Amino acid sequence: MPILKHGKIIDDNWQNLADDDVLPETGQVIVSLTRWLADQTELVDSQLSLGVRITGDVDVSTIVSDLNYFDLVAVNFPGIADGRGYSQARLLRHRYGFLGELRATGPLVRDVFVALERVGFDAIEARDNAEAEAWSEAVARITVRLQPDANSALIASFQSAAE
Amino acid sequence: MYAYEPHDQLLVDQRAAQFEEQVERRFEGALNEDEFRPLRLQNGLYQELHAYMLRINIPYGTLSSRQLRKLADISRTYDKGYGHFTTRQNLQLNWLSLKDAPAILAELASVEMHAIQSSGSCIRNVTADHYAGAAPDEIDDPRIWAEIVRQWSTLHPEFAFLPRKFKIAVSGGGNDRAAIAVHDIGLKLVHDDEKQIGFEVQVGGGLGRTPMLGKVIREFLPAEDLLSYLEAILRVYNQLGRRDNKYKARIKIMVHELGAEVVRDLVEDEWLATRDSALKLPQDEITRIRNNFLPPVFEDVVIPDPDHQVQEPGFIAWQHTNVHAHKQPGYNIVTVSLKAFGIAPGDASAEQMYVLANLADAYSFGEIRVSHEQNLILPHVRADQLPALWQSLQRVGLGTANAGLATDIISCPGMDFCTLASARSIPVALAITERLDDLERLHNIGELKIKISGCVNACAHHHIGHIGILGLEKKGEEFYQVTVGGRADDDAAIGEIVGPGFAGHQIPDVIENLIAVYLDIREAGERFVDTVKRLGTTPFKESLYAHSQTR
């Protein structure tokens, strides 16, 4: 599935490793949180760029001290209706200050792109090319924000009061 | 009334255009039904038995005459010329086609209305006391705070896909007329020792198949911290609410399983991290919203001598039940009953909506409210204009003098419309109304709230009916379970099941039986629900199962 980074389709150089895959010598790998917890020393000592993938049941406050090791955190959305990843992203970006790539994975459609970016994702795995290519149109559909975003403190209504 | 700022208008316009595109993609097959369903639900659109149903938000139940006329227009152009006002202060249109829905949303946007998040697993239309701004007992106007919650919850990026639907209600702080104890979050306006305004916060109330009353997790929340506190509750729930079983997914189950104290600690910890964030309400923003809800310019009214007013018994009866005290001397709050004999509870025709919009302009500063008891309210009526108003209401079948009485029944649409229903509810409501169609007798019985749900989802709030009726189905046959003693006021309680269920045709007899027991044992001035509180349900059960044949 295509990956959007800041709205542009990119070549994805990250390799998703299964828990029993052999570690490559070099490159960028995404491992499960289980593997990270099990093989932490080996992973840290390698020459690899590290990413971790987390599922909705992970309490992200438990991985805060590990965030420095990661260039990427992939948050999985098993379906459109499971919204736990929005809070996870919000906390990782805003509360815990994660500065690497925050990637929403799953077959995601254009209708949720705005919300994903607003809670702090900078990369999105789109369902297919049609969805990925619709990014600019999709994020222009609703431009009003009535809540502060993970990256800003602007609220349309509060601004209008100040004007 | 809240008047949209340019950005509010832009949002609803953009949302209508977005939905038009989503519907096109659905018709083209670019979105499958699993992907499309949450999108249409978050625009209020359900696929029902015979057609699409649109649930239109009426935030905190406040409508202008212009908006009511638009709703009447829409019901005529796209539906069958009537609408159904619901227990969540919304309006439902039952006979729509999907292709018309985007145009309807655009029409709604033209009068500062929308259907955003009126369905789906998200924060729903915020409800409030329907007497807000008029009630003599309120601490502050709950609409100000409900509007702030409406804006914050509208398209909140983090909370669009919660474990389950999420309902917030705000009471003005006097008598609870917003049933806050049966909401996911109930907010009650309170003063602290220094007379500062804030909220008592309840969490985890709800009805459905597991009825529960909310638990107070904070006695006093400073008003400026409202949004950060709500956000803390929602963030905890979004992560910890159960997603493995839709019947255990509401926050009430989370509160029940973790315990209110654990939930309070989780919320307070989360809140500490965010309370001084951008969500802290600036004073000038509160003032801006407040200025939208300033009281109308009341006139000095010479209160008419009752002896020289209309002496018709119908008017006297109506005045007794449907006219309520107002904070402004010389004014009254008027309940317009949508429970006329033979009409499905909560239904209003387009013609009635037009007439009511005109009457609101003539008698109530152009304002109308929708109550969670499925009636309409004219909030600011001059005492000397009550007879003229009553006569006008009578002419279009809106003058029924039964507010709060046994025929002021709350009912869900039931099997006649709803795909979730197990049994019919409207015909049962109509049968009860037919049996009790005697105004003198009704007034003698006094306040009695009967609520009828057609399935365990409890849309008609049967658990908090003084008499609650729940339609169920077993082996292809409908039957009805009866509860007694539920209430949603400051002494909120879940009704107690009296025993085995009854067939639908027995329900009018059951109601008569319960009323007979009450009339027999009540003390002077005691309402049905007071008698139940004093004596419990035993006398009612004994009588019911001694005389009725159960199934």
Contacts between the chains, C-beta under 8 A, distances in Angstrom:
chain1	res1	chain2	res2	distance
A	56	B	243	7.7
A	59	B	239	7.3
A	79	B	34	7.6
A	80	B	34	7.6
A	80	B	35	6.0
A	80	B	38	5.7
A	80	B	161	6.9
A	81	B	38	5.8
A	81	B	121	6.6
A	81	B	161	5.4
A	82	B	161	6.4
A	82	B	243	6.4
A	83	B	121	7.7
A	83	B	158	7.6
A	83	B	159	7.1
A	83	B	160	6.2
A	83	B	161	2.8
A	83	B	162	6.1
A	83	B	238	6.1
A	84	B	238	6.2
A	84	B	239	5.7
A	84	B	243	7.6
A	86	B	157	6.6
A	86	B	158	4.5
A	86	B	159	7.4
A	86	B	160	7.5
A	86	B	161	7.1
A	86	B	238	7.1
A	87	B	158	5.8
A	87	B	235	5.3
A	87	B	238	4.7
A	87	B	239	5.2
A	88	B	239	7.5
A	90	B	158	5.5
A	90	B	235	7.6
A	91	B	235	7.9
A	95	B	273	6.3
A	109	B	31	7.0
A	109	B	35	5.6
A	111	B	18	8.0
A	111	B	22	6.7
A	111	B	35	7.9
A	111	B	39	5.7
A	112	B	160	7.8
A	114	B	157	7.1
A	115	B	155	7.8
A	115	B	157	3.8
A	115	B	158	7.7
A	115	B	160	6.0
A	116	B	157	7.8
A	118	B	157	3.9
A	119	B	157	5.3
A	119	B	158	5.4
A	130	B	30	6.9
A	141	B	14	6.1
A	141	B	17	7.0
A	141	B	18	4.5
A	141	B	21	7.4
A	142	B	11	7.0
A	142	B	14	4.9
A	142	B	15	6.5
A	142	B	18	6.2
A	142	B	155	6.6
A	143	B	10	7.3
A	143	B	14	6.8
A	144	B	7	5.0
A	144	B	8	7.8
A	144	B	10	5.4
A	144	B	11	4.0
A	144	B	14	6.8
A	144	B	155	7.8
A	146	B	11	7.3
A	146	B	151	4.9
A	146	B	152	6.3
A	146	B	154	5.5
A	146	B	155	6.7
A	146	B	156	7.7
A	147	B	152	6.0
A	147	B	156	5.4
A	147	B	157	6.9
A	147	B	279	7.9
A	148	B	277	7.0
A	148	B	278	4.0
A	148	B	279	6.5
A	149	B	157	7.3
A	153	B	277	7.5
A	153	B	278	3.7
A	154	B	278	7.9
A	155	B	278	6.6
A	156	B	5	7.9
A	156	B	7	4.3
A	157	B	5	7.0
A	157	B	7	7.1
A	157	B	8	7.7
A	157	B	151	5.4
A	157	B	285	6.6
A	157	B	288	8.0
A	158	B	278	7.7
A	158	B	282	6.0
A	158	B	285	5.2
A	160	B	5	5.0
A	160	B	6	7.8
A	160	B	7	6.4
A	160	B	288	7.5
A	161	B	282	6.5
A	161	B	284	5.0
A	161	B	285	4.2
A	161	B	287	7.8
A	161	B	288	4.5
A	162	B	282	7.6
A	162	B	284	6.9
